Amino acid sequence: MVKRMGQALLYASAGTGFTFLMTTLGAAMVFFFRKQMTGGVQKVFMGFAAGVMIAASVWSLLIPAIEEAQAAGHIGWIPAAGGFLLGIGFLLGLDYLIPHLHPGSASAEGPRTSMKRTSLLVMAVTLHNIPEGMAVGLAFALGIGIQNFPEGAAISLPLRQEGMSVGKSFVSGMLSGIVEPIFGILTVLVSSLIAPYMPWMLSFAAGAMMYVVVEELIPEAHLGEHSNIGTLGVMGGFLVM
């Protein structure tokens, strides 16, 4: 039991460490771009991230949730659908309860606050990284780390555009991904307690990730005219995953 837990923690640490590294590398793009990133690059980044997360939600989370439930003698679609809805509700609740600002938006979402725009930008990405940490901890999804590269750039570069220094933009973008190792390891630590509910947890992470895709990533990948490059980014991310 102790040995299995140690192995699970090792895998979770390696997986979430990789995702955090990719976020850091993405945030480092602020050192190579000046104050702004072209609209085409932004669309490709957001589309790629969306494609990876869609594929990860299906193959790494929902299908295993159905299979685990059926192996335990239960009806597979019930925890898959139920957990999926709970994950959507969780992210929807966070969007209402915690103030945050999406890149490119003029006004913040959530309760009124006196927080700076830069802080709200970091808050938005940090919130959406929580289900990704759970997914890595539960399924060791390598693709999540791949899509974290453009996600890290998508937070550090807008912070630079807001007037934050290059160094602070990099650190803020990097730290936005710190919740992934935290939630990935926490998920493993409580896995023995939630083992009977694992199909629900897997589909919960899938629902939360799909909420992020539909509510944020795909709309940002298709802003403005000639958005087919964002569509190609989605297809590319899906194919890579």
C-alpha positions in Angstrom: 0.0 0.0 0.0 2.7 2.4 1.0 4.8 1.4 -2.0 1.9 2.0 -4.4 1.2 5.4 -2.8 4.9 6.3 -3.2 4.8 5.3 -6.9 1.6 7.3 -7.5 3.1 10.4 -5.8 6.2 10.0 -8.0 4.2 9.7 -11.2 2.0 12.7 -10.2 5.0 14.8 -9.3 6.7 14.0 -12.6 3.5 14.7 -14.6 2.6 17.9 -12.8 6.2 19.0 -12.7 6.3 18.6 -16.5 3.1 20.7 -16.9 4.6 23.4 -14.6 7.8 23.4 -16.6 5.9 23.8 -19.9 3.9 26.7 -18.4 7.2 28.3 -17.3 8.7 27.9 -20.8 5.6 29.4 -22.3 5.8 32.4 -19.9 9.4 32.9 -21.0 8.1 33.9 -24.4 7.8 37.4 -22.9 11.6 37.7 -23.2 11.4 37.1 -27.0 8.4 39.1 -28.0 8.2 42.8 -27.4 4.9 44.2 -26.1 2.4 42.3 -28.1 1.8 39.0 -29.9 0.2 39.0 -33.3 -3.4 38.0 -33.5 -2.6 35.0 -35.6 -0.2 33.5 -33.1 -2.7 34.1 -30.3 -5.4 32.3 -32.2 -3.1 29.3 -32.9 -2.1 29.1 -29.3 -5.6 29.3 -28.0 -6.9 26.9 -30.6 -4.1 24.4 -30.0 -4.8 24.4 -26.2 -8.5 23.9 -26.9 -7.9 20.9 -29.1 -5.6 19.2 -26.6 -8.0 19.7 -23.8 -11.0 18.4 -25.8 -9.1 15.2 -26.6 -7.7 14.8 -23.1 -11.3 15.2 -21.7 -12.6 12.4 -23.8 -9.7 9.8 -24.0 -7.9 10.5 -20.7 -10.9 11.2 -18.5 -14.5 10.4 -19.7 -13.7 7.0 -21.3 -11.7 5.8 -18.3 -14.5 7.0 -16.1 -17.0 4.9 -18.0 -14.7 1.9 -18.0 -14.0 2.0 -14.3 -17.6 2.4 -13.4 -18.5 -0.6 -15.6 -15.7 -2.7 -14.1 -17.2 -2.0 -10.7 -20.5 -3.3 -11.9 -22.2 0.1 -12.2 -23.9 1.8 -15.2 -21.0 3.6 -16.9 -22.8 6.7 -18.2 -24.2 7.8 -14.8 -20.9 8.9 -13.1 -19.6 10.1 -16.5 -22.5 12.4 -17.0 -23.0 13.3 -13.4 -19.4 14.1 -12.7 -19.2 16.1 -16.0 -22.1 18.3 -14.9 -20.5 18.8 -11.4 -17.3 19.9 -13.1 -19.1 22.4 -15.2 -21.0 23.7 -12.1 -17.7 24.0 -10.2 -16.0 26.2 -12.8 -19.2 28.2 -13.3 -19.4 28.8 -9.6 -15.8 30.0 -9.4 -16.4 32.4 -12.3 -19.3 34.0 -10.4 -17.6 34.0 -6.9 -14.0 35.0 -7.7 -13.1 38.2 -9.7 -11.0 37.6 -12.8 -10.3 39.1 -16.2 -9.8 37.3 -19.4 -7.1 38.5 -21.9 -8.6 41.0 -24.3 -11.6 41.8 -22.1 -12.3 45.3 -21.0 -14.2 44.5 -17.8 -13.7 41.8 -15.1 -16.1 39.0 -14.4 -17.3 38.0 -10.9 -17.8 40.2 -7.9 -16.8 43.9 -8.0 -13.2 44.4 -6.8 -10.5 47.0 -6.6 -7.8 44.5 -7.7 -5.5 45.5 -10.5 -6.1 44.3 -14.1 -2.9 42.4 -14.0 -3.9 40.5 -10.8 -7.3 39.7 -12.4 -5.6 38.3 -15.5 -3.4 36.0 -13.4 -6.4 34.9 -11.3 -8.4 33.9 -14.5 -5.7 31.5 -15.7 -4.9 30.2 -12.2 -8.6 29.2 -11.7 -8.7 27.3 -15.0 -5.5 25.4 -14.2 -7.1 23.7 -11.2 -8.9 21.0 -13.3 -5.8 20.5 -15.4 -3.8 19.6 -12.2 -6.5 17.1 -11.2 -6.4 15.6 -14.7 -2.7 15.1 -14.6 -2.8 13.7 -11.1 -5.5 11.3 -12.1 -4.6 10.3 -15.6 -1.0 11.5 -16.2 -2.1 13.3 -19.3 1.0 14.3 -21.2 -0.9 16.4 -23.6 -1.9 18.8 -20.8 1.7 19.8 -20.4 2.0 20.4 -24.2 -0.8 22.8 -24.2 0.5 24.6 -21.1 3.3 26.1 -23.3 0.9 28.4 -25.2 -1.1 29.0 -22.1 1.9 30.3 -20.2 2.6 32.7 -23.1 -1.0 33.7 -23.2 -0.8 35.1 -19.6 2.7 36.6 -19.6 2.4 38.5 -22.8 -0.9 40.3 -22.0 0.6 41.2 -18.6 3.5 42.8 -20.5 1.0 44.7 -22.6 -0.7 46.0 -19.5 2.6 47.7 -18.5 4.1 45.1 -16.1 7.8 44.6 -16.3 9.3 41.7 -18.3 10.5 40.0 -15.2 7.3 40.3 -13.3 5.3 39.2 -16.3 7.4 36.1 -16.6 7.1 35.2 -12.9 3.3 35.8 -12.8 2.8 33.6 -15.9 5.0 30.9 -14.4 3.2 31.0 -11.0 -0.2 30.8 -12.7 0.6 27.1 -13.2 1.6 26.3 -9.7 -1.9 25.1 -8.8 -1.4 22.1 -11.1 1.3 20.4 -9.1 -0.6 21.3 -5.9 -3.9 19.8 -7.0 -2.3 16.9 -8.8 -0.5 15.8 -5.7 -3.5 16.5 -3.4 -5.6 14.3 -5.7 -3.2 11.4 -5.3 -3.0 11.8 -1.5 -6.7 11.5 -1.1 -7.1 8.9 -3.9 -7.5 6.0 -1.4 -10.4 7.8 0.2 -12.1 8.6 -3.1 -11.3 5.4 -4.9 -15.0 4.3 -5.1 -15.8 7.8 -6.6 -12.9 7.8 -9.1 -15.2 7.7 -12.1 -17.0 10.8 -10.8 -13.6 12.5 -10.2 -12.4 11.8 -13.7 -15.5 13.1 -15.3 -15.5 16.0 -12.9 -12.1 17.1 -14.3 -13.4 16.5 -17.8 -16.4 18.8 -17.3 -14.3 21.5 -15.8 -11.8 21.4 -18.6 -14.6 21.4 -21.3 -16.1 24.5 -19.6 -12.7 26.3 -20.0 -12.5 25.2 -23.6 -16.0 26.5 -24.6 -16.2 29.5 -22.3 -12.7 30.9 -23.0 -10.3 29.1 -25.4 -12.4 28.6 -28.5 -13.9 32.1 -28.4 -10.4 33.6 -28.1 -9.2 31.5 -30.9 -11.9 32.9 -33.2 -11.8 36.6 -32.4 -11.9 38.9 -35.4 -12.0 38.1 -39.1 -10.4 35.1 -40.9 -10.5 32.9 -37.8 -9.8 29.7 -39.7 -6.3 29.7 -38.3 -7.8 29.3 -34.9 -9.8 26.3 -36.2 -6.7 24.7 -37.6 -5.1 25.2 -34.2 -7.9 23.3 -32.6 -7.5 20.5 -35.1 -3.8 20.4 -34.6 -4.0 20.2 -30.8 -6.6 17.5 -31.0 -4.4 15.5 -33.4 -1.3 15.9 -31.2 -3.1 14.6 -28.2 
